[in-house]
Amino acid sequence: MFDSGFHAAVAGLRVPAAGTDVVAPLLSSLVHLARPRRVLEVGMGYTTPFLAAALVQVAEQARAEASALAAKTARHLDSVGELDSDWLHADPALRAPGFYLDPYQPRFIAVDDLSIPDSSAGRVMDVLASLGLAEHVQVVNANIRECRALLPDDFTPIDLAWVDAWECLYFFDHFWDMINPDGGLLVMHYLMTYPEGEAILDYIAKVQRRKPGELEVLNLLEPHKMLQNSLTVIRRTSAGRARSFAHAGGHLDFDGRLRHEAETQAGRGTASA
């Protein structure tokens, strides 16, 4: 999907002063890594088609992986009778059956009130349409202070929020409760660029100290840029679930929960067993 045709289509959305030339493909990679099911973007532009395309691509991959994993598990149980390292490493390798128990059907909402003259937000929908992605993006025409009331009632928890807007502090204060407490990600642009952004980072650090276990923070700096030169990634951790099946030394426990989830995903059991 990210071929020369895609890059030619999105080139008109690139605003050099916005500083998202590297951010956009990084966000698409983050979608592939984290596989979020609900994605919110505040501030449309060059990043929007990258997010939309990545979500469509991952959804296609997840469907194929789910089918292949079920077939692999069924074959292995029929021939060997138990799960083992050969099952784990066979294609699709290393996949956690529990992830595939619910179909991966991501939703993407993009928010913008089209009030910034230099923004490319007003051209985004035409580009999405040319790429066949328009139906995968729900647009909310509102500013950051109005948009929460306009989001669908079932659009929680948010697994990935990308905020490229001045009022990042407002978003953190008024939308944080919507971020998935089991590892949901809030990514904000350019907080290391201005004193106001540094003040927001200090505020977030105070929240982190006041509420241990609530969040993790990573600041990424583009040192070769003067402005628009950072990303702040905040991971909400207040209700994180353990996902490890391994014992000390990396030895995997193939029985119990893992076997149950694998059998259920392969149609050999029931989710309530």
VEXPARO-18195 format. One record per atom (N, C-alpha, C): residue in three letters; x, y, z. Coordinates in steps of 0.001 Angstrom, whole numbers, plus 524288, in hexadecimal, padded with zeros to 5 digits. Example, Ala and Ser with C-alpha at 12.3 -4.5 7.8 and 13.67 -1.06 7.14 Angstrom:
BEGIN
ala833867E9C681E78;ala8300C7EE6C81E78;ala833907F31C81E78;ser832327F73681BA8;ser835667FBDC81BE4;ser832648001E81EBE;
This chain:
BEGIN
met803387FB4980000;met800008000080000;met8035A804E980000;phe807E3804AD80277;phe80B468093B802BA;phe80F1F809287FE27;asp80CFD808F57F968;asp8103E808D57F4BE;asp810E480E527F289;ser8134080EAB7EDFA;ser81437813C97EBA2;ser80F29816B37EA88;gly80B04813D27E93A;gly805F98165A7E842;gly803CE818DD7ED28;phe804628162F7F18F;phe8029B818687F685;phe8059981D6A7F7B7;his80AB081D307F747;his80DDF821C37F89E;his80CDB8264C7F4E5;ala80BC1825167F003;ala80A6C829467EC58;ala8054182BCF7EDD6;ala80182828A27EF92;ala7FC5C82AB37F102;ala7FC9882E237F5D5;val7FFD582CA67F9A9;val7FFF482F917FE90;val803C7834247FE79;ala806E9834857FA6D;ala80AE78389D7FA3C;ala8089083E117FAB5;gly803E583ED77F881;gly8016A843F47F8BD;gly7FF9D845867FE24;leu7FF72841C3801C7;leu7FDE1842F580728;leu802878448180A92;arg80724843AC8089B;arg80BC8844C980BBC;arg80CB384AA980C1C;val80CDA84C94810EF;val80E098520E81208;val8134F85216814D1;pro8177B853B281235;pro81CAB8534681498;pro81D05855AD81A08;ala81A5685A1681AE0;ala81A9D85CAD81FF3;ala817E48599B82446;ala814A9855C1822C8;ala811EA852A3826BB;ala8156784E8682931;gly8198C84D0E82686;gly81D558498B828DB;gly81BA0843EC8298D;thr817F58421282648;thr8160683CB2826FF;thr817FF838FB822C9;asp81C0583A7981FF3;asp81DF58372D81BBA;asp81FF1831EF81DB6;val82266831DA82247;val8243382CF7824A8;val8200F82AC482859;val81D0482E2F82AAD;val8190D82C8F82E71;val814EA8291582BE3;ala8133482A798272E;ala80EFD82794824A0;ala81055821CB823E4;pro814D0820828217B;pro8161281AEF82112;pro8172A8185C82653;leu8191281B6982A22;leu819D58193582F5D;leu814A2817A8831C2;leu810A181ADD8311C;leu80B768198E8331C;leu80943814B383076;ser80A378143382B63;ser8085480F86828AF;ser80B0680AA882ACB;ser8100D80B1782BF9;ser812D4806A982E4D;ser810C78057E833C1;leu80F56809918369E;leu80D2F808D283BD7;leu807FC805E583B9A;val804E6806ED83796;val800048040D836D3;val801347FE43835F2;his805147FD24832BD;his806867F7B4831C6;his8087D7F51C836C4;leu80B3E7F80C839FD;leu80D587F5E383ED4;leu809227F501842F0;ala805FF7F8FF84403;ala802497F8E08485E;ala7FCF17F6B7846EA;arg7FBA57F6AF841E4;arg7F69B7F4D283FFB;arg7F1FE7F70B84316;pro7F17D7FC2184327;pro7ED237FE8A84609;pro7E7EF7FD858435E;arg7E3D47FD1D84679;arg7DE9D7FC338445A;arg7DB768013D843E9;arg7DCB6805188470C;arg7DA2D80A3D846A3;arg7DE7680E5984676;val7DE6C811698424C;val7E2888154A84168;val7E00481AA2840C6;leu7E21381E758439B;leu7E02B823D784353;leu7E4A28275B841A3;glu7E3A882A8383DAF;glu7E76782E7783BF5;glu7E4FF833D783CC7;val7E7E78374783F4F;val7E63783CB183FF2;val7EA108401083CF2;gly7E8428423083892;gly7EB9A845358351C;gly7ECCA8421F83031;met7E9678427782C43;met7EA0F83F7682773;met7EE66841C882411;gly7F05283E988207D;gly7F45C8407381CEE;gly7F75083BEE81A8A;tyr7FC5383CA1819F7;tyr7FFB3838C68176A;tyr7FF7F8338081A2A;thr7FEC68338081F4D;thr7FEC682E998223E;thr7F9D482B588216B;thr7F58F82DDE81FF2;thr7F08782B2281FB6;thr7F08B8267581C09;pro7F22C8270781719;pro7F22582261813B4;pro7F5F981E2B81567;phe7FA3A81FA7817FC;phe7FDE081BB1819E9;phe7FB3E8185681E14;leu7F86181AD7821A4;leu7F595817EC825A9;leu7F1508148B82348;ala7EE4A816D381FBF;ala7E9F8813ED81D5D;ala7EBF580F3A81A4A;ala7F0048100D81731;ala7F22180BC881401;ala7F45A8077D8176D;ala7F70B808FE81BA0;ala7F94C8051981F23;ala7F50F801D1821B0;leu7F0CE8044D8234F;leu7EC9180168825DA;leu7EA037FD8D82216;val7E93D7FF2F81D38;val7E7067FBA781953;val7EAB57F7178185A;gln7EFBA7F84F817EA;gln7F3927F43E816E3;gln7F3DC7F05181B66;val7F3F07F24E82031;val7F43F7EED8824B8;val7EF547EB838252F;ala7EACF7EDC1823F8;ala7E5F87EAB982426;ala7E62F7E62182056;glu7E84B7E71F81BA7;glu7E8D57E2E7817D8;glu7ECAF7DED3819CF;gln7F1067E08E81C08;gln7F4D87DCE881E1C;gln7F28E7D9AC8228C;ala7EFA07DC3782600;ala7ED6D7D97582A83;ala7E9937D53F828CE;arg7E6747D658824D2;arg7E2C77D260822E2;arg7E5BC7CDA2820C1;ala7E9CF7CEB881DBF;ala7ECDE7CA6E81B8C;ala7EFA57C75D81FD7;glu7F1C07CA25823AC;glu7F47D7C78F827FB;glu7F0C37C43482B30;ala7EC177C62D82C28;ala7E8467C33F82F49;ala7E6EF7BE1782CA8;ser7E6107BE458278A;ser7E4C57B980824AA;ser7E9597B5B2824AE;ala7EE0B7B7C6823C4;ala7F2A97B46882392;ala7F3E17B21C828F4;leu7F3277B53682D0B;leu7F4387B35183256;leu7F06A7AEFC833D5;ala7EB6F7AFAC83292;ala7E7977ABA4833CA;ala7E8E27A68F830F9;ala7EA5B7A70282BFD;ala7EBAE7A24C82904;ala7F09279FC082B30;lys7F47C7A2EC82C91;lys7F9507A0C982EC2;lys7F83B79DDE833D9;thr7F51E7A03F8373F;thr7F3F679DCC83C49;thr7F100798B383B94;ala7ED1C798C383818;ala7EA08793FB8373A;ala7ED8178F978352C;arg7F0E8790CA83168;arg7F46B78CCA82F44;arg7F80478A9F8337E;his7FA0978E1F836B5;his7FDCC78C7683AAC;his7FB2B7891B83EDB;leu7F69178AA684085;leu7F3D5787908447A;leu7F2537823984255;asp7F0DD7820A83D57;asp7EF6977D0F83AF6;asp7F4137796183A83;ser7F8AF77B8F83974;ser7FD3B7783683886;ser800787774083D6E;val800EC77B1E840C7;val8045577AB584558;val8013377A1584A5E;gly7FCBB77CAE84A96;gly7F96277C3A84F29;gly7FA527805485352;glu7FE8778349852CB;glu7FFAC7876385699;glu802A778BC5853E2;leu802BC7903A85676;leu805A1794A385463;leu80B4A7945285635;asp80ECF795FA852C4;asp81459795E685421;asp8173479A0D850F9;ser81C5F79A148513F;ser81F6C79E1A84E93;ser81EEB79DB4848A4;asp81E0B7990584699;asp81D407988B840F0;asp8184D79B6483F49;trp8143479AD584262;trp80F6079DCA84152;trp8106B7A3A3841B3;leu8133C7A550845AE;leu8143A7AADE8468E;leu8171C7AD59841FA;his81AF97AAA183FDF;his81E607ACF783BF5;his81C847AC1A8365E;ala818A57A8BF8359D;ala816837A8028305C;ala8136D7ACE082EBC;asp8134C7ADED829AB;asp8105D7B27C827BA;asp80A877B1D8828AE;pro807F27B5FF82A82;pro80A0F7BB1182C24;pro80C917BAAB8318E;ala811867BBD3831D0;ala814A07BAD583680;ala813657BEB183AE2;leu813B77BCBE83FB5;leu8139C7BFE08447E;leu80E5B7C27E8459D;arg80A5A7C144842A8;arg805627C3FA84353;arg802997C23084840;ala800537C5F684B1F;ala7FD647C4D184FE2;ala7F7AE7C3CC84E70;pro7F5B37BF1A84F21;pro7F05A7BDE884D79;pro7EC417C17384FE5;gly7ED297C32D854C4;gly7E9537C67A85759;gly7E8367CB8A8547E;phe7EC1B7CD99851C2;phe7EB4C7D27B84EE7;phe7E73F7D1D384A9B;tyr7E6F47CD268485D;tyr7E39E7CC34843CF;tyr7DE397CA3184537;leu7DD017C9CD84A47;leu7D7D07C80084BC5;leu7D39F7CBF684A37;asp7D4FD7D0FB84A35;asp7D1677D50B84853;asp7D3687D70584317;pro7D0117D74683F1B;pro7D1D47D93283A01;pro7D4227DEAA83A7D;tyr7D85D7DF91837A1;tyr7DAE17E4AE837B5;tyr7D80F7E833833C8;gln7D4CD7EBAD835C1;gln7D1BE7EF4383283;gln7D2927F4D48348A;pro7D6F07F7408331A;pro7D84C7FC5A8354F;pro7D4B4800B48337B;arg7D43F804A4836D9;arg7D1398095483593;arg7D4D180E138361F;phe7D432811B683294;phe7D7A6816438325C;phe7D44F81B2D831E9;ile7D4D181EA3835B1;ile7D225823AE83597;ile7D642827F983564;ala7D58F82B95831BB;ala7D9188300683121;ala7D61B8350E83244;val7D8548386083584;val7D5C383D3283743;val7D8AC841E98352A;asp7D5CD8458E832E1;asp7D81F84A7E8312A;asp7D3B884E4C82FF5;asp7D47D8533E83154;asp7D0818572D83012;asp7D21085A7C82B67;leu7D66185903828D4;leu7D83085B9E82408;leu7D91486174824DC;ser7DAE4862EB8296F;ser7DB7E8687682ABB;ser7E10286A8C829CC;ile7E4BD8671B82872;ile7EA28868D4827AD;ile7EB2286973821D5;pro7EBF086E3582003;pro7EC7186F2C81A64;pro7F0E186C22817D2;asp7F53C86B6D81A90;asp7F9C4868E481839;asp7F984862ED81882;ser7F576860DA81B04;ser7F4FE85B3581B8B;ser7F30F858BC81674;ser7F465853CF815B3;ser7F272850EC81129;ser7ED8B84DCC8127E;ala7EB4784EBD81714;ala7E6C984BA4818DB;ala7E24784BBC81507;gly7E1628503D81284;gly7DD06850B380EEC;gly7DD8D84D5D80A09;arg7E23C84B7D808F1;arg7E3258484480441;arg7E3658427280584;val7E3158412080A74;val7E3E883BB180C0B;val7DFD383805809B8;met7DAE383973809E7;met7D6CD835DA8082C;met7D7468349D8025C;asp7D8D48386E7FF3A;asp7D9998375B7F9A3;asp7DDF4833657F8D0;val7E223833F17FBDE;val7E677830417FB6B;val7E4C782AD67FD44;leu7E1FD82A928019D;leu7E0158258A8038D;leu7DC91822EA7FF82;ala7D939826087FD0A;ala7D5BA823DC7F90D;ala7D8D8821B17F474;ser7DCEA824807F2D3;ser7E013822B17EE6D;ser7E2EB81D9F7EFAB;leu7E3E181CAA7F4A7;leu7E691817E97F65B;leu7E2CB813907F7EE;gly7DDB9814A07F7AC;gly7D9E2810C17F949;gly7D992810087FF29;leu7DAFC8141D80212;leu7DB29813C4807C9;leu7D7008170980A85;ala7D40281A0B80798;ala7D05E81DC080A02;ala7CC7681B1080DA0;glu7CAB78166980C34;glu7C6C6813BC80F5C;glu7C8FB811AF8147E;his7CE22811C7814FD;his7D09280FCA819BA;his7D1C68141281DB1;val7D04E818E281C7E;val7D15A81D4A81FFB;val7CC4D8203882105;gln7CAF2820C3825F9;gln7C67B823F782781;gln7C88C8294582932;val7C6C282D65826AB;val7C8AB832A9827C2;val7C4D78357D82B57;val7C6E7837E682F5D;val7C3D883B2F832E3;val7C5B7840CB83225;asn7C24B8440B83027;asn7C3AA8498282F1E;asn7C2B584CB58340D;ala7C6CD84D208373F;ala7C65784FE783C35;ala7CBCC8511283E38;asn7CC1E8549B841EF;asn7D12F8558384469;asn7D1C0851E08491D;ile7D6428520384B6F;ile7D78884E4484F85;ile7D3F884ED08544C;arg7D2098538E85546;arg7CEB885474859D6;arg7C912852CB858EC;glu7C7A2851F185411;glu7C24585076852D3;glu7C1AC84AB58516E;cys7C6088483184FFD;cys7C5858433684D47;cys7C40B83EA7850CC;arg7C53A83EE0855D7;arg7C41C83A588591D;arg7BE4C8390985907;ala7BB0383CF18595B;ala7B56183C0185963;ala7B36E839E685427;leu7B69483A7485007;leu7B502838BC84AD5;leu7B7078334C84978;leu7BA448311084CCE;leu7BC3A82BD284BD4;leu7B7FA827CB84D0F;pro7B7D08237F84A36;pro7B3E581F6D84B4E;pro7B46881D65850DF;asp7B00C81BFA8532B;asp7B00981A1F8588E;asp7B3578153985943;asp7B3C48121585529;asp7B6B580D2B855A5;asp7BC5A80DAF853D6;phe7BE368127B8533F;phe7C3948134185171;phe7C75D8138885611;thr7C6F280FC885976;thr7CA9580F2F85DD3;thr7CB3F8095785EE1;pro7CFCB807C3860DC;pro7D43A80B28861F1;pro7D75380C5F85CF5;ile7D9D0810DF85CD1;ile7DD178126585868;ile7E26F80FCF85915;asp7E41580CFB8551E;asp7E91180A3385567;asp7EDA580D7785376;leu7EC898111F84FEA;leu7F0A38149584DF3;leu7EE41819E384CC1;ala7F04081DDC84F52;ala7EEA78233E84E33;ala7F36C8264184C58;trp7F2DF828C4847EB;trp7F71382C00845B6;trp7F525831A1845AE;val7F7D2834F1848A6;val7F62783A6384950;val7FA5083DFA84714;asp7F8F58407D842C0;asp7FC6C844538404F;asp7F9968499184081;ala7F91F84B8E8453B;ala7F6338505F8462E;ala7F8B88534984ABB;trp7F7A48585284AFE;trp7FA1885B8A84EFD;trp7F85585A0D8547B;glu7F36D858778550C;glu7F13C857AD85A41;glu7F1F28521385C2E;cys7F6CE8505F85C5B;cys7F7F184B1A85E45;cys7F69B84A7B8640E;leu7F76A84E968670A;leu7F62A84E4D86CA0;leu7F05084D8686D64;tyr7ED2E8503E86A53;tyr7E77E84F8F86AAE;tyr7E616849E88696E;phe7E88A847B78656C;phe7E7568424F86401;phe7E8CA83EA386872;phe7ED5F83F5D86AA7;phe7EF0D83BF086EE4;phe7EB4683C438737F;asp7E993840F1874D7;asp7E61E8419887955;asp7E09283FA08785A;his7DEB883FFB8737C;his7D93583EDF8726C;his7D837839DB86F5F;phe7DC578374F86D76;phe7DB9C8328186A71;phe7DE9882DDB86CB1;trp7E1D682EDA8709E;trp7E50E82AA2872AE;trp7E1D38260487488;asp7DD3E82700876C2;asp7D9F4822C1878A7;asp7D7E181F548743D;met7D8308214686F5B;met7D66581E3786AE7;met7DAA781AAE868B0;ile7DF8D81BA586A33;ile7E3DC8186C86851;ile7E3B08131986B07;asn7E49B80F0286811;asn7E468809B686A2A;asn7E83C8092686EB4;pro7E65E807E287372;pro7E9E980755877E5;pro7ED738028F87782;asp7EC607FF28873BD;asp7EF987FA89872E4;asp7F3627FB8686E5F;gly7F6797FFB386EE5;gly7FA99800AD86B14;gly7F9368043386695;gly7F4E28071F866E0;gly7F39080ACF862C9;gly7F7B380F108623B;leu7F85C8110085D77;leu7FC85814B785C45;leu7FA5681A1085AE0;leu7FC9E81E1385D2B;leu7FB898237985BBD;leu80097825BE8599B;val8008682760854AA;val80526829888521A;val8041B82F40850E2;met80788832AC852C1;met806D98384B851FB;met80BA583A9684F5A;his80AA983E6984C0A;his80EC8840B0848CD;his8113D8457C84B6C;tyr8162F8462184A9F;tyr8197484ACD84B81;tyr8196784D1685105;leu8188E849EA85517;leu8189884C1885A62;leu81E0B84DC785C26;met8221D84BAD859AF;met8276084D3E85B20;met82940852058580F;thr825C18544985503;thr82732858A18519B;thr826BC85DEB85445;tyr822C685E9885785;tyr82189863B5859C2;tyr8217F8636F85FBB;pro82242867F386247;pro821D58680B86804;pro81C888661D869E8;glu818608676D866F6;glu813328659D8688B;glu812E885FA686886;gly8157285D49864A1;gly815838579B86468;gly818A28553A868D1;glu81D08857A886A16;glu8202C855C586E81;glu81D0B8561387395;ala819C785A1B8740D;ala8167E85A93878B8;ala8128685622878ED;ile81077854958745C;ile80CD78502F87432;ile80F9A84B28875C5;leu8145984A6B873E6;leu81757845CA87559;leu8185D845A587B33;asp8196D84A2787D78;asp81A3984A6B88321;asp8152F8490788601;tyr810D584AD588400;tyr80BB88499B88652;tyr80AB0843B888616;ile80BCB8415088194;ile80AF383BB288101;ile80E86838AA884B0;ala8135A83A878854D;ala816FC837F2888E8;ala814F48382988E81;lys8128383C7888FEF;lys8104E83CE689535;lys80BC383913895EA;val8089083874891D2;val804558349989218;val8069982F25892C6;gln80ACA82E1588FF9;gln80D48828FA89049;gln80F5B827E4895C5;arg8118C82BDD89830;arg8138B82B1D89D88;arg80F2182A9D8A174;arg80AE682D728A080;arg8068182D6B8A421;arg8034F828688A3B6;lys803588260E89F12;lys800428214D89E27;lys803C581CFE89C0E;pro806D381A8D89F64;pro80A508165E89D9F;pro807478120789AE5;gly8096B8103189698;gly806DE80C06893AC;gly802CB80DE388FD5;glu801DD812F788F88;glu7FDD48151188C0F;glu7FFBA8157C8866D;leu804A6816E1885AC;leu80672817E88805D;leu80C578176D87FEC;glu80E11816A687B0D;glu8138E816C487998;glu8143F81AF98756D;val818BF81D9B87568;val819A1821E3871C5;val81ECA8211D86EEB;leu81EAD821FB869C9;leu8236C821E38669F;leu8235D826A28630A;asn8276B829C686348;asn8280382E4585FCE;asn82C1382D0885BAA;leu82A9882DC0856BB;leu82E1182CCF85250;leu82F3F831FE84FA7;leu8343B8334D84F39;leu835E08384E84D08;leu8384E83789847A4;glu836E283AF184401;glu8398E83B4283EFA;glu83DBB83F8783F77;pro8427E83E2F840C8;pro84665842218422B;pro8482C8458A83DA6;his846E8843F6838DD;his8488D846F883453;his844A384B36832DC;lys8405684BA2835CB;lys83C5F84F91834AD;lys83C2C853A783903;met83A978587083791;met83A0E85CA883B5B;met8349C85CDE83DB7;leu830A285BB183A8C;leu82B3485BEB83C46;leu8286A856EC83A9D;gln823C48561583CEA;gln820998517683BA8;gln823FF84C8D83BE3;asn8272984C2183FEB;asn82B718486483FD1;asn82B308442984403;ser82686842C0845C8;ser8265683EA0849BF;ser8211283BE9849CB;leu821218373B84C08;leu81C5F8345184D39;leu81C8E832C0852EF;thr8181E8332C85587;thr8178D8313385AD5;thr813B282CAC85AAE;val815748281E85C55;val812318236D85C62;val810F38221C86211;ile80BF4822238635D;ile80A38820F4868AD;ile806FF81BEF8687C;arg8089F8182D86B86;arg805ED8131A86BA7;arg803078129A870D4;arg7FDE8811DF87082;arg7FACE8115687542;arg7FB3280BC187752;thr7FC6A80B3587C4E;thr7FDB68061187E7C;thr7FAB5804CA8837A;ser7F6AD807D1884B3;ser7F40D8072A889C2;ser7F11D8020688A3F;ala7EFD47FF8A885D8;ala7ED047FA8D88617;ala7EF667F6A38824C;gly7F4977F67E88232;gly7F7427F30087E9D;gly7F68F7ED4C8801C;arg7F5EA7E9F787C2A;arg7F5587E45787D06;arg7FA677E18E87B9B;ala7FBB07DD9987E9B;ala8004D7DA7587D64;ala7FF527D7528786D;arg803017D764874DF;arg8026E7D48F86FF3;arg806A17D06486F34;ser809BC7CF8E87323;ser80DFA7CBCB872AC;ser80C0F7C646873B3;phe80DAA7C2AE87055;phe80CA37BD238711B;phe811977BA43872D0;ala815E37BD2E87357;ala81AEE7BAB78743F;ala81C697BAB7879FE;his81F4A7B6B987B7A;his821A37B665880A2;his8271C7B8B98806C;ala829C27B8BD884C5;ala82F1B7BABA884FD;ala8327C7B7D788100;gly835D57BAE387E6F;gly839267B89887A77;gly836A97B85887521;gly831E47BA50874AC;gly82F457BA6F86FA0;gly82C937B56A86E1F;his82C097B1C4871B0;his8296A7ACD387083;his8237B7ADB287065;leu821227AC5C86C0E;leu81B997AD8186B3D;leu818297A94786DA7;asp813E77AB0987000;asp810037A7848723A;asp80BCF7A69686E10;phe80BE27A1FF86BB4;phe808487A0E186765;phe8030379EDA86950;asp8028579DEA86E53;asp7FD9779BE987065;asp7FA507A059872A4;gly7F60379F0B87514;gly7F2CF7A2ED877B3;gly7F0777A6E2873F6;arg7F1427ABD98753D;arg7EEB37B00F87248;arg7F0447B00986C8B;leu7F5367AF3D86B68;leu7F6F47AF55865F8;leu7F4487AB10862C4;arg7F4117A661864D8;arg7F18C7A226861EA;arg7EBBA7A33586143;his7E9487A51C86564;his7E3AF7A64B86503;his7E2A37AA56860C1;glu7E5BA7AE93860AA;glu7E4F17B2A785CC3;glu7E61A7B0A18574B;ala7EA1D7AD69856C6;ala7EB637AB3C851A7;ala7E70F7A7A784FB5;glu7E5047A4528530A;glu7E0CE7A0C98517E;glu7DBE27A3DC85013;thr7DABA7A7EB85327;thr7D61A7AB0D85209;thr7D6AA7ADD684CD1;gln7DB3A7B01F84BE6;gln7DC237B2FD84709;gln7DBEA7AF578424F;ala7DD707AA728431D;ala7DD5C7A69F83ED9;ala7D8167A3EF83E55;gly7D44E7A57384192;gly7CF287A3068414E;gly7CEDC79DBC843D9;arg7D29879CC484774;arg7D2B5797B684A20;arg7D0A3797F984FAE;gly7CEE779C8E85158;gly7CCF179D298569F;gly7C9217A1A7856D9;thr7C7BE7A35385B7C;thr7C4347A7B885C2F;thr7C6E57ABD585F76;ala7C5807B0B185E9E;ala7C8177B4FC8614A;ala7C7347B4CC86736;ser7C3047B22F868EE;ser7C1C87B20F86E81;ser7C3C57AD1C8712F;ala7C6867A9D986E29;ala7C8407A4DE87075;ala7CC687A5B587496;
